[in-house]
C-alpha cells in the first residue's frame, strides 16, 4: 500500500472494515445511493395509505393514489478533513520496513500495513460517526442540520408535530404521575402499523439513557413483566451490550427495546450525545431510508478538465517533491434521508 498515492489510499479507505453504528444498521438500507450531482431530487411519502374504491360494471378504472409522493430538493453536505504526518511518524513507517524491529521481512511489512490501516480507519470512523449523528437527527427530529463553515442549512423530512413528533409536559412525562409507559408501547406501534398498513412491521424502540432509566424503574412495566399471569415481554436485567453504542434491554409488548448511549466529541472537543437522553423513538426496522452520496470533483492534472469521482470516499495525498512531508485529505459527501415519516414516532418523554 502506497501512502503517497491517491489510488491506493482511496481503495484502502473504501474497503477497510470499521464498526457499523447502530442507527444506520437498524433504520437505513445497506449500501449507498450515489448521485452525479450535489443537488438531488428525492421522493418523500406525504400521505397515509388509502383503500381500494368500488367501481361499477362499466366504470373506468380509478387511478391509484395509495401513497402520495412528492419530490424535494436537497443538497448533499460535504466533509473534508486532513491528516498531517510528522517527520517522526514517516520515519517510523520507514524504520519498520527497513528492519529496525525484530521479525522477518514479511512481519515488518505487515507491521507497516497495520499502522497505515489504523490511520485510514481513524479517518473513516469519523465519517461513519458523522453519518450516525445525521441518522439520529433524522429519526429524532425529522431534520438534519448542517453547519458548513457558519452557513446553517436544514434538510426537512416532513415530521408533523402531534403525529410524528410528540412532547410530554408536566405530569404526562414518563416520570410524572400521569405518565403511561405501558400505554405508549401499545399506542405508538399501533399508530405506525395503521399508517403504513403493515401489520407485520417489526417495531423497535430506541431510548436515550435517561428515558431508559425511567423505563426500567417504572412500576407498571415491572409489574407486567414480573407478576402478571400472562407473558407480555421479557426484560434483560443483565443489560448485556449489543451493537455499537447500545444495550439491548428486552422485548416488551412485541417491541424490541434498546438503550442508546454512544457519544462523540465535536469540533470544540466537547462530548455530545448522539441520541438525546430524554427521547424515545418508535420506528420500523429496516425502513425505506437510505444514505445518499454525492460526487467528488477534481481537476485532471493532464487535461485540466473537471472530473467526477464516484468512490464513496476519496483519500488523496499531498507531498513535497522529495516525499519528506505528507498530508492525507479525506473527502466525502453524504446525507441520511427518511423517505417515509409515517414509519416513526419520536417522543420527548422527559
Helices and strands as residue ranges (DSSP letters): H 6-15, H 22-27, E 32-34, E 39-45, E 69-75, E 78-85, H 87-98, H 105-141, E 143-148, E 151-156, E 165-167, G 170-172, H 181-196, E 203-207, H 209-217, H 219-226, E 233-235, E 246-252, E 255-260, E 263-265, E 271-273, E 279-284, E 289-293, E 296-299, E 306-309, E 314-319, E 326-338, G 341-343, E 344-348
